[in-house]
Amino acid sequence: MTCEDLRDHFELYALGLLEDGEEKQTIQEHLGRDCEACRRHWSDALAVQALLLSQTPEVVPPARLKRRVMASIGVQPAGWTWLATLAASSMLVLALWFSLESRSLQGDLTTARQSLSETTAERDRLEQAFHFLQEPQTRQVNFGTPQAAPPRGNIYTNPQLGVLLIAANLPPLTASQTYQMWLIPKGANAVPRPAGLFQSAASGAAVNTFAGALDLANIAAVAVTVEPAAGSPAPTSMPILAVPLA
């Protein structure tokens, strides 16, 4: 089996729920020889465990489940006081064993993976914004005022890094809509250049970066429109903001 074939088995292996067989033996062999791909899957599995532990509700397992778990670790059924002496990993196994009993483990893993992916993407986006703001060539252009109706915020430009938008008070969108940023070149016949799709938070705040070196002397403005969820090759609505860079 390849490393990619094993990918979906690492969460169960990490929890001790993977039955003896080819998958378990192969995982142990790959980890034993310090396989880079499998070490990455192993790290992801541990991250998923942490997310599941933080999201798993407190439950009272049925008696038959109690007997199964206690028997598997060699403890006689003499009450639940034994839980106090178990490590956090054992508590996680118990909670997830109950999830297996209710046939919801796969859904929990999918949700945890999605949450992990979204959190990682948000972290990367914020790190990119911080790096952008720290560069000495970055210039700021604000739009709106604290007293004005939405939207308001700042456009940051850098000839080497591109354009960063930080906005507030953006109006809410429907599920079939997205915001799209545009770079507007100078000239009467200028064609707007797509510069990224983004969504706002519930508060109306949003961050979007168009990364890459730019000839800012030839860009007249930065605009944002509301577009279909997949975006558009050209604006299909009036801009909700258009910020001149001069």
LUMMIKOL-445889 format. One line per field, with one value per atom (N, C-alpha, C): x negated, y, z negated; atom name; residue in one letter. Coordinates in steps of 0.05 Angstrom, whole numbers, plus 32768, in hexadecimal, padded with zeros to 4 digits. Layout:
BEGIN
X c(X_...) .
Y c(Y_...) .
Z c(Z_...) .
lolo c(CA_...) .
marfi c(A_...) .
//
This chain:
BEGIN
X c(7FEF_8000_7FEE_7FF7_7FE8_7FEF_7FDF_7FE4_7FFF_8006_8020_8037_8034_8048_804D_8038_803A_8045_8048_804E_8066_807C_8095_8096_8080_807F_8070_8063_8051_8061_8079_8088_8090_8099_80A0_8088_8071_8059_8050_8052_804A_805B_8074_8086_8085_8076_8075_808D_809B_80B4_80B0_8098_8094_808D_809E_809A_8080_8076_805E_8062_8050_8052_803D_8041_802C_8028_803F_803D_802C_8032_8024_8007_8001_7FE5_7FD5_7FE2_7FD4_7FCF_7FE2_7FDE_7FC6_7FC5_7FAF_7F94_7F94_7F7B_7F72_7F86_7F7F_7F75_7F83_7F7A_7F5F_7F5A_7F41_7F29_7F2E_7F17_7F18_7F27_7F28_7F31_7F47_7F52_7F5D_7F54_7F5B_7F79_7F85_7FA2_7FB2_7FAB_7FBA_7FB7_7F9F_7F9C_7FAE_7FB2_7FC4_7FE1_7FE9_8004_8008_7FF3_7FF4_7FF9_7FEA_7FEE_800A_8015_8030_8044_803F_8051_8051_803A_8039_8048_8046_8054_8072_807B_8097_80A1_8090_8097_809C_808A_808D_80A7_80AE_80C7_80DF_80DE_80F4_80F7_80E1_80E2_80EF_80E9_80F5_8112_811B_8137_8149_813D_814D_815D_8178_8189_8186_818C_818B_81A3_819E_81B3_81B1_81C7_81C7_81C8_81B2_81B2_81C5_81D0_81E1_81D1_81DE_81D0_81C0_81CB_81BD_81A3_81A3_818A_8176_8180_816F_8160_816F_8163_814E_8154_8141_8127_8129_8111_8101_810F_8101_80F3_8101_80F4_80DC_80DD_80C6_80AE_80B1_8099_8094_80A3_809E_80A8_80BE_80C9_80E4_80E8_8101_8116_8130_8146_814E_8140_8145_814C_815A_8162_8151_8158_814B_8134_812C_8117_80FC_80FA_80E1_80DB_80F0_80EB_80D8_80D9_80C8_80AB_80A3_8087_807D_808F_8087_807B_8069_805D_8071_806B_807D_8081_806C_806F_8084_8086_809A_80B6_80B9_80D3_80DB_80C8_80CF_80D8_80CA_80D1_80EE_80F5_8110_8125_8120_8133_8136_8120_8122_812D_8129_8135_8153_815D_8179_8183_8172_817A_817C_816A_816C_8186_818E_81A6_81BE_81BE_81D4_81D0_81BB_81B5_81B1_81A5_81A0_8183_8171_8155_814C_8154_814B_8153_816C_8175_8165_815E_814D_8132_8126_810C_810C_8121_8124_8126_8136_813A_811F_8111_80F8_80E3_80E2_80CF_80D6_80F0_80F8_80F0_80F5_80EF_80D1_80C1_80A4_809B_80A6_809F_80A6_80BE_80C6_80B4_80AE_809D_8081_8076_805B_805C_8071_8073_8075_8085_8087_806D_805E_8044_8031_8030_801F_8026_8040_8048_8040_8043_803C_801E_800F_7FF1_7FE9_7FF5_7FEF_7FF5_800C_8013_8000_7FF7_7FE4_7FC9_7FC1_7FA8_7FAB_7FC1_7FC7_7FC4_7FD1_7FD1_7FB6_7FA4_7F8A_7F76_7F7B_7F68_7F66_7F4E_7F4B_7F57_7F5A_7F65_7F83_7F90_7FAD_7FB9_7FCC_7FDA_7FF8_8004_801F_8031_8049_805E_8078_8083_809B_80B4_80CB_80E4_80FA_810E_8124_811A_812B_8125_8133_812A_8138_8155_815E_8179_818A_817D_818B_8198_81AB_81B8_81A3_81A8_8194_8191_817A_8163_814E_813A_8123_810B_80F3_80DB_80C3_80B0_8097_808E_8082_8074_8056_8047_802A_801D_800A_7FFD_7FDF_7FD3_7FB6_7FAE_7F9B_7F93_7F89_7F7E_7F73_7F88_7F9A_7FAC_7FC8_7FD1_7FEC_7FFE_8017_802B_8039_803C_804A_8062_8079_8092_809A_809E_80AA_80C2_80DA_80F3_8104_8117_812A_8146_815A_8176_817F_8174_817E_819A_81AC_81C7_81C7_81D9_81DA_81E2_81D9_81DE_81F0_81FC_820A_81F6_81FF_81EE_81E4_81F1_81EA_81D9_81CF_81C0_81A5_8193_8178_816F_815C_814F_8138_8134_811D_810F_80F4_80E4_80DA_80D7_80CD_80B8_80A4_8091_8099_809D_80A6_808E_8085_806F_8076_8062_8067_806E_807D_8084_80A2_80AC_80C9_80D4_80C5_80CE_80C3_80BC_80AF_80C2_80B8_80C7_80C1_80D4_80CF_80C2_80AF_80A0_80A9_80B3_80BB_80A5_80AB_8097_809F_80B0_80B6_80D2_80DC_80F6_80F3_8106_8105_8121_8123_813C_8137_814C_8149_8152_8148_8151_816D_817A_8195_8195_817F_817D_817A_8176_8172_8155_8142_8126_811B_8107_80FB_80DF_80CF_80B3_80AF_80A3_809D_8082_8072_8058_8055_804C_8044_8026_801A_7FFD_7FEF_7FD8_7FC7_7FBE_7FA7_7F9C_7FAF_7FB2_7FC5_7FB8_7FBF_7FB8_7FCD_7FCA_7FDF_7FE4_7FD0_7FD3_7FE9_7FEF_8003_801E_8021_803B_8049_8061_806F_807F_808A_809B_809E_80A8_80AF_80CD_80DC_80F9_8101_8119_8125_8142_814A_8165_8170_818A_8197_819C_8192_8193_819F_81A6_81AE_8197_819F_818C_8172_8173_815B_814A_8154_8145_814C_8142_8148_812F_812D_8116_8116_812D_8131_8147_8146_815B_8177_818A_81A6_81B8_81AD_81BD_81AE_81BC_81AF_819D_8185_8174_8180_817C_8185_816F_8157_8143_812F_8125_8110_80FD_80E5_80D2_80BB_80BA_80A4_8089_8074_805A_8049_8050_8040_8042) .
Y c(7FE8_8000_8019_802D_8046_8058_806D_8080_808D_8093_80A0_808D_8073_805F_805E_8063_8061_807A_8090_80AA_80AA_809D_809E_808A_807B_8068_8073_808A_8093_809C_80A8_80B1_8099_8083_806B_805E_805F_8053_8063_807D_808E_8089_8082_807D_8060_804F_8033_8024_802E_8021_8012_8013_8005_7FE8_7FD6_7FBA_7FB0_7F9A_7F8E_7F85_7F8B_7F85_7F93_7F92_7F9D_7FBB_7FCA_7FE7_7FEE_7FE1_7FE7_7FE0_7FC8_7FBF_7FD2_7FDB_7FEC_8008_8012_802C_802A_8015_8011_800F_8001_7FFF_801A_802A_8044_8057_8057_8069_8060_8046_803B_8043_8047_804F_806D_807C_8099_80A3_8097_80A0_80BC_80CF_80EB_80EF_80E2_80E6_80DB_80C4_80B8_80C8_80D3_80E5_80FD_8107_811E_8115_80FD_80F3_80EF_80E5_80E0_80FA_8110_812A_8134_8130_8139_812A_8110_8100_810A_8111_811B_8136_8146_8160_815B_8148_8141_8137_8127_811E_8135_8149_8160_816F_8172_8180_8170_8155_8145_8146_8146_8147_8161_8177_8191_8193_8182_8185_816E_8158_8142_8148_8146_814C_8137_813E_812A_8117_80FD_80EA_80D5_80C6_80B0_8096_8087_8070_805A_804A_8034_801F_800E_7FFA_7FE7_7FDF_7FCC_7FD8_7FF2_7FFF_8001_8006_8007_7FEC_7FD6_7FBC_7FB7_7FBF_7FBB_7FCA_7FE3_7FF3_7FE9_7FE3_7FDA_7FBF_7FAD_7F93_7F97_7FAA_7FAE_7FB8_7FC5_7FCF_7FBF_7FA8_7F97_7FA1_7FB1_7FBC_7FAF_7FA5_7F99_7FAE_7FA8_7FBC_7FC1_7FD4_7FDA_7FF8_8003_801F_8030_804A_805C_806C_8066_8075_8070_805B_8056_806B_8079_808E_80A4_80A9_80BF_80B9_80A0_8098_8095_8096_8092_80AC_80A9_80C0_80CD_80E5_80F3_80E4_80D5_80C6_80B0_80A3_808F_809B_80B3_80C0_80C6_80CD_80D2_80B9_80A3_8089_8082_8086_807F_8090_80AA_80BB_80B4_80AD_80A7_808B_8079_805F_8061_8074_8079_8084_8095_80A0_808A_8076_8060_8050_804D_803F_804D_8067_8076_807C_8070_8072_808E_809F_80BB_80C2_80AE_80B5_80C1_80B6_80C1_80DE_80E4_8100_8112_8109_8119_811D_8109_810C_811F_811E_8130_814D_8151_816C_8176_8165_816D_8174_8164_816A_8185_818A_81A3_81BB_81B8_81CD_81D2_81BC_81BF_81CE_81C7_81D3_81F1_81F8_8214_8224_8218_8226_822B_8217_821A_822F_8230_8244_8260_8263_827D_8286_8273_827A_8284_8275_827D_8298_829E_82B8_82CF_82CB_82E0_82E4_82CE_82D0_82E0_82DB_82EA_8307_830E_832A_8338_832A_8336_833C_8329_832D_8345_8347_835D_8378_837A_8393_839B_8388_838E_8398_8394_839C_83BA_83C6_83E3_83EF_83E0_83EB_83EC_83E1_83E0_83FC_8403_841D_8418_842B_8428_843D_8434_8446_843E_8451_8449_8452_8445_844B_844A_845B_845D_846C_8470_847C_846D_8470_8462_8468_8480_8488_8480_8478_8473_8458_8455_843B_8428_840E_83FB_83FF_83F6_83EB_83FF_83F8_8409_83F7_8403_83F4_8400_83EF_83F8_83E5_83F2_83E4_83E8_83D2_83D4_83CA_83D8_83D1_83CE_83BB_83B7_83AD_83BA_83B3_8396_838B_8370_835B_8363_8350_8350_8367_8368_837B_8373_8384_8375_8382_8377_8388_837C_8389_8380_8394_838E_83A0_8393_83A2_839B_83AD_83A9_83B3_83AA_83B2_83AA_8393_838A_837E_8382_8377_8359_834B_832E_8324_830C_8300_82E7_82DF_82C5_82AF_8296_827F_827D_8289_8287_829E_82AF_82C7_82C7_82D7_82DB_82F7_8301_831B_8315_8327_8324_833F_833E_8356_8359_8372_8379_838E_838C_83A1_83AF_83CA_83DA_83E9_83E1_83EF_840B_841C_8436_8435_8449_8449_8447_8454_8455_843A_8428_840E_83F8_83FF_83EC_83D5_83BD_83A5_839D_839B_8393_8378_8375_835C_834E_8335_8326_8324_8329_8329_8319_8305_82F3_82F4_82DD_82DA_82D8_82E2_82E1_82E3_82DB_82DE_82EF_82FB_830A_82FA_8301_82F4_82FF_82F3_82FB_8319_8323_833F_8352_8347_8358_835D_8352_8356_8342_834B_8339_8341_832D_8331_8322_8330_8323_832D_831B_8322_8319_832B_8324_8325_830D_830B_830B_8319_831A_8336_8338_8352_8361_837B_838B_83A6_83AF_83CA_83DD_83E6_83F6_8410_841A_8434_8432_841A_8417_840D_840C_8404_841C_8421_8439_8435_841C_8418_83FB_83F5_83DA_83DB_83C7_83C6_83AB_83AA_8391_8390_837A_8375_835C_8359_8340_832F_8316_8305_82E9_82D9_82BD_82AF_829A_828C_8283_827C_8273_828B_82A3_82BA_82C0_82D6_82DE_82E7_82E4_82EE_830C_8318_8335_833D_8355_835D_835B_8351_834E_8360_836F_8381_839B_83AF_83C8_83C3_83CF_83CC_83D5_83C6_83D0_83E2_83E0_83F4_83F6_840E_8413_8428_8420_8430_8439_8453_845D_845A_8453_844F_8468_847B_8494_84A4) .
Z c(8000_8000_8000_800E_800F_7FF7_7FF3_7FDE_7FE1_7FFA_7FFE_7FF8_7FFE_7FF8_7FDA_7FCA_7FAD_7FA0_7FAF_7FA3_7F91_7F9A_7F8B_7F74_7F6F_7F59_7F41_7F44_7F2F_7F16_7F1A_7F02_7EF1_7EFE_7EEF_7EE2_7EF0_7EE5_7ECD_7ECE_7EB8_7E9F_7EA4_7E8E_7E83_7E91_7E89_7E92_7EA6_7EAF_7ECA_7ED5_7EEE_7EE9_7EF4_7EEF_7EFB_7EEF_7EFA_7F17_7F28_7F44_7F54_7F6F_7F81_7F7C_7F78_7F74_7F5B_7F45_7F2C_7F2E_7F39_7F3C_7F4E_7F64_7F77_7F6A_7F5B_7F4E_7F3B_7F2B_7F18_7F27_7F3D_7F4D_7F58_7F62_7F6E_7F58_7F41_7F2C_7F21_7F21_7F16_7F27_7F41_7F52_7F58_7F47_7F48_7F63_7F6E_7F87_7F85_7F95_7F93_7F97_7FAB_7FB0_7F99_7F8F_7F79_7F5F_7F5B_7F43_7F45_7F5E_7F61_7F5C_7F66_7F60_7F42_7F35_7F18_7F09_7F12_7F05_7F09_7F22_7F27_7F16_7F12_7F02_7EE5_7EDA_7EBF_7EBD_7ED2_7ED2_7ED2_7EE2_7EE3_7EC8_7EBA_7EA0_7E8D_7E8E_7E7C_7E82_7E9B_7EA2_7E98_7E9C_7E93_7E75_7E66_7E49_7E40_7E4E_7E46_7E4D_7E61_7E6A_7E60_7E55_7E4D_7E34_7E34_7E1C_7E07_7DEE_7DD9_7DDD_7DDB_7DDF_7DC9_7DC4_7DB2_7DC3_7DC5_7DD6_7DCC_7DDE_7DD5_7DC6_7DB7_7DA6_7DB7_7DCF_7DDF_7DEA_7DEF_7DF8_7DE1_7DC9_7DB1_7DAE_7DB1_7DAD_7DC3_7DDC_7DF1_7DEC_7DE5_7DE1_7DC9_7DB3_7D9B_7DA0_7DAF_7DB5_7DC7_7DD9_7DEC_7DDE_7DC6_7DB8_7D9E_7D9A_7D84_7D69_7D69_7D50_7D4B_7D32_7D2B_7D27_7D2E_7D2B_7D0F_7D02_7CE6_7CE3_7CF6_7CF5_7D07_7D09_7D1B_7D0F_7CF6_7CE9_7CF7_7D07_7D15_7D2A_7D32_7D47_7D3D_7D23_7D18_7D1B_7D1E_7D1F_7D3B_7D4F_7D6A_7D76_7D88_7D95_7DA9_7DB2_7DC4_7DDE_7DE7_7DFF_7DFC_7DE5_7DE0_7DE0_7DD5_7DD5_7DF2_7E03_7E1F_7E2D_7E27_7E33_7E2B_7E12_7E08_7E17_7E19_7E26_7E43_7E50_7E6D_7E71_7E5F_7E61_7E60_7E4F_7E4E_7E68_7E75_7E8F_7EA3_7EA2_7EB4_7EAF_7E96_7E90_7E9D_7E9E_7EA9_7EC7_7ED3_7EEF_7EF9_7EE8_7EF0_7EF1_7EEE_7EEE_7F08_7F1F_7F38_7F3C_7F33_7F35_7F24_7F0C_7EF9_7F05_7F11_7F1D_7F35_7F45_7F5C_7F52_7F3D_7F32_7F27_7F19_7F0C_7F22_7F37_7F4D_7F5A_7F5E_7F6A_7F58_7F3E_7F2B_7F2B_7F2C_7F2C_7F45_7F5C_7F75_7F75_7F6B_7F6A_7F57_7F40_7F2D_7F39_7F47_7F53_7F68_7F79_7F8E_7F82_7F6C_7F5F_7F53_7F47_7F3C_7F51_7F68_7F7E_7F89_7F8B_7F96_7F83_7F69_7F56_7F55_7F57_7F58_7F70_7F87_7FA0_7F9C_7F8F_7F8B_7F78_7F63_7F51_7F5F_7F6F_7F7E_7F91_7F9D_7FB0_7FA1_7F8A_7F7B_7F70_7F6C_7F61_7F75_7F8F_7FA3_7FA6_7FA8_7FAA_7FC3_7FD9_7FF1_7FF2_7FDE_7FDD_7FD9_7FE8_7FE6_7FE1_7FD1_7FC8_7FD5_7FDD_7FE7_7FD8_7FC9_7FBA_7FCA_7FC3_7FD0_7FBB_7FBF_7FAB_7F92_7F7F_7F66_7F50_7F37_7F21_7F1E_7F28_7F25_7F3E_7F54_7F6D_7F6D_7F80_7F84_7F90_7F90_7F9A_7FB8_7FC2_7FB4_7FAE_7F9E_7F98_7F92_7F93_7F8E_7F9B_7FA3_7FAF_7FC6_7FD9_7FEF_7FEA_7FEB_7FE8_8002_800D_8026_8021_8030_802E_804A_8057_8072_8075_805F_8060_8057_8044_8038_8043_804E_805A_804B_8046_803A_8023_800D_7FF6_7FEF_7FED_7FE5_7FC9_7FB7_7F9D_7F9A_7F99_7F9A_7F82_7F7C_7F67_7F71_7F63_7F69_7F85_7F8F_7FA9_7FA5_7FB9_7FB6_7FB8_7FAC_7FAD_7FC9_7FD0_7FEA_7FE6_7FFC_7FFC_8001_7FFE_8002_801E_8031_804E_8057_8044_804B_803E_8049_803E_8044_8035_803C_8050_8063_8075_8077_8073_8075_8091_809A_80B5_80B4_80C5_80CA_80E3_80E1_80F8_8104_811C_8128_8131_8135_813F_815D_8167_8183_8187_819C_81A1_81A7_81B4_81BC_81AA_8192_8180_8179_8179_8172_8155_8143_8127_8126_8114_8111_80F8_80F9_80E1_80CD_80B3_809F_8086_808A_8073_806A_8061_8055_8037_8028_800B_7FFF_7FE6_7FD7_7FBE_7FB3_7F9B_7F83_7F6C_7F53_7F4C_7F38_7F30_7F28_7F1F_7F17_7F2E_7F47_7F5E_7F64_7F55_7F59_7F6D_7F7D_7F91_7F97_7F9F_7FA7_7FC2_7FD5_7FEF_7FF9_8003_800E_802B_803C_8057_8057_8059_8055_8070_8071_8088_808E_809C_80A3_80B6_80B2_80C2_80CA_80E2_80EB_80E1_80C8_80BB_80C9_80D8_80E6_80FB_8104_8119_810F_80F4_80E8_80DC_80E6_80DD_80C3_80BF_80A8_80A2_808A_8081_807C_8087_8084_8079_806E_8065_806E_807A_8082_8076_8077_806E_8087_8086_809E_8096_80AA_80A4_8095_8087_8075_8083_809C_80AB_80B5_80B2_80BD_80DA_80E4_8100_810E_8128_8137_813A_8137_8138_8124_8119_8106_8111_8102_810A_80F9_80E7_80D6_80D1_80C8_80C0_80A8_80A7_8090_8076_8061_8046_803B_8046_8040_8057_805C_8070_8065_8060_8051_8064_806B_807B_806C_807B_806E_806F_8080_8082_8068) .
lolo c(N_CA_C_N_CA_C_N_CA_C_N_CA_C_N_CA_C_N_CA_C_N_CA_C_N_CA_C_N_CA_C_N_CA_C_N_CA_C_N_CA_C_N_CA_C_N_CA_C_N_CA_C_N_CA_C_N_CA_C_N_CA_C_N_CA_C_N_CA_C_N_CA_C_N_CA_C_N_CA_C_N_CA_C_N_CA_C_N_CA_C_N_CA_C_N_CA_C_N_CA_C_N_CA_C_N_CA_C_N_CA_C_N_CA_C_N_CA_C_N_CA_C_N_CA_C_N_CA_C_N_CA_C_N_CA_C_N_CA_C_N_CA_C_N_CA_C_N_CA_C_N_CA_C_N_CA_C_N_CA_C_N_CA_C_N_CA_C_N_CA_C_N_CA_C_N_CA_C_N_CA_C_N_CA_C_N_CA_C_N_CA_C_N_CA_C_N_CA_C_N_CA_C_N_CA_C_N_CA_C_N_CA_C_N_CA_C_N_CA_C_N_CA_C_N_CA_C_N_CA_C_N_CA_C_N_CA_C_N_CA_C_N_CA_C_N_CA_C_N_CA_C_N_CA_C_N_CA_C_N_CA_C_N_CA_C_N_CA_C_N_CA_C_N_CA_C_N_CA_C_N_CA_C_N_CA_C_N_CA_C_N_CA_C_N_CA_C_N_CA_C_N_CA_C_N_CA_C_N_CA_C_N_CA_C_N_CA_C_N_CA_C_N_CA_C_N_CA_C_N_CA_C_N_CA_C_N_CA_C_N_CA_C_N_CA_C_N_CA_C_N_CA_C_N_CA_C_N_CA_C_N_CA_C_N_CA_C_N_CA_C_N_CA_C_N_CA_C_N_CA_C_N_CA_C_N_CA_C_N_CA_C_N_CA_C_N_CA_C_N_CA_C_N_CA_C_N_CA_C_N_CA_C_N_CA_C_N_CA_C_N_CA_C_N_CA_C_N_CA_C_N_CA_C_N_CA_C_N_CA_C_N_CA_C_N_CA_C_N_CA_C_N_CA_C_N_CA_C_N_CA_C_N_CA_C_N_CA_C_N_CA_C_N_CA_C_N_CA_C_N_CA_C_N_CA_C_N_CA_C_N_CA_C_N_CA_C_N_CA_C_N_CA_C_N_CA_C_N_CA_C_N_CA_C_N_CA_C_N_CA_C_N_CA_C_N_CA_C_N_CA_C_N_CA_C_N_CA_C_N_CA_C_N_CA_C_N_CA_C_N_CA_C_N_CA_C_N_CA_C_N_CA_C_N_CA_C_N_CA_C_N_CA_C_N_CA_C_N_CA_C_N_CA_C_N_CA_C_N_CA_C_N_CA_C_N_CA_C_N_CA_C_N_CA_C_N_CA_C_N_CA_C_N_CA_C_N_CA_C_N_CA_C_N_CA_C_N_CA_C_N_CA_C_N_CA_C_N_CA_C_N_CA_C_N_CA_C_N_CA_C_N_CA_C_N_CA_C_N_CA_C_N_CA_C_N_CA_C_N_CA_C_N_CA_C_N_CA_C_N_CA_C_N_CA_C_N_CA_C_N_CA_C_N_CA_C_N_CA_C_N_CA_C_N_CA_C_N_CA_C_N_CA_C_N_CA_C_N_CA_C_N_CA_C_N_CA_C_N_CA_C_N_CA_C_N_CA_C_N_CA_C_N_CA_C_N_CA_C_N_CA_C_N_CA_C_N_CA_C_N_CA_C_N_CA_C_N_CA_C_N_CA_C_N_CA_C_N_CA_C_N_CA_C_N_CA_C_N_CA_C_N_CA_C_N_CA_C_N_CA_C_N_CA_C_N_CA_C_N_CA_C_N_CA_C_N_CA_C_N_CA_C_N_CA_C_N_CA_C_N_CA_C_N_CA_C_N_CA_C_N_CA_C_N_CA_C_N_CA_C_N_CA_C_N_CA_C_N_CA_C) .
marfi c(M_M_M_T_T_T_C_C_C_E_E_E_D_D_D_L_L_L_R_R_R_D_D_D_H_H_H_F_F_F_E_E_E_L_L_L_Y_Y_Y_A_A_A_L_L_L_G_G_G_L_L_L_L_L_L_E_E_E_D_D_D_G_G_G_E_E_E_E_E_E_K_K_K_Q_Q_Q_T_T_T_I_I_I_Q_Q_Q_E_E_E_H_H_H_L_L_L_G_G_G_R_R_R_D_D_D_C_C_C_E_E_E_A_A_A_C_C_C_R_R_R_R_R_R_H_H_H_W_W_W_S_S_S_D_D_D_A_A_A_L_L_L_A_A_A_V_V_V_Q_Q_Q_A_A_A_L_L_L_L_L_L_L_L_L_S_S_S_Q_Q_Q_T_T_T_P_P_P_E_E_E_V_V_V_V_V_V_P_P_P_P_P_P_A_A_A_R_R_R_L_L_L_K_K_K_R_R_R_R_R_R_V_V_V_M_M_M_A_A_A_S_S_S_I_I_I_G_G_G_V_V_V_Q_Q_Q_P_P_P_A_A_A_G_G_G_W_W_W_T_T_T_W_W_W_L_L_L_A_A_A_T_T_T_L_L_L_A_A_A_A_A_A_S_S_S_S_S_S_M_M_M_L_L_L_V_V_V_L_L_L_A_A_A_L_L_L_W_W_W_F_F_F_S_S_S_L_L_L_E_E_E_S_S_S_R_R_R_S_S_S_L_L_L_Q_Q_Q_G_G_G_D_D_D_L_L_L_T_T_T_T_T_T_A_A_A_R_R_R_Q_Q_Q_S_S_S_L_L_L_S_S_S_E_E_E_T_T_T_T_T_T_A_A_A_E_E_E_R_R_R_D_D_D_R_R_R_L_L_L_E_E_E_Q_Q_Q_A_A_A_F_F_F_H_H_H_F_F_F_L_L_L_Q_Q_Q_E_E_E_P_P_P_Q_Q_Q_T_T_T_R_R_R_Q_Q_Q_V_V_V_N_N_N_F_F_F_G_G_G_T_T_T_P_P_P_Q_Q_Q_A_A_A_A_A_A_P_P_P_P_P_P_R_R_R_G_G_G_N_N_N_I_I_I_Y_Y_Y_T_T_T_N_N_N_P_P_P_Q_Q_Q_L_L_L_G_G_G_V_V_V_L_L_L_L_L_L_I_I_I_A_A_A_A_A_A_N_N_N_L_L_L_P_P_P_P_P_P_L_L_L_T_T_T_A_A_A_S_S_S_Q_Q_Q_T_T_T_Y_Y_Y_Q_Q_Q_M_M_M_W_W_W_L_L_L_I_I_I_P_P_P_K_K_K_G_G_G_A_A_A_N_N_N_A_A_A_V_V_V_P_P_P_R_R_R_P_P_P_A_A_A_G_G_G_L_L_L_F_F_F_Q_Q_Q_S_S_S_A_A_A_A_A_A_S_S_S_G_G_G_A_A_A_A_A_A_V_V_V_N_N_N_T_T_T_F_F_F_A_A_A_G_G_G_A_A_A_L_L_L_D_D_D_L_L_L_A_A_A_N_N_N_I_I_I_A_A_A_A_A_A_V_V_V_A_A_A_V_V_V_T_T_T_V_V_V_E_E_E_P_P_P_A_A_A_A_A_A_G_G_G_S_S_S_P_P_P_A_A_A_P_P_P_T_T_T_S_S_S_M_M_M_P_P_P_I_I_I_L_L_L_A_A_A_V_V_V_P_P_P_L_L_L_A_A_A) .
//
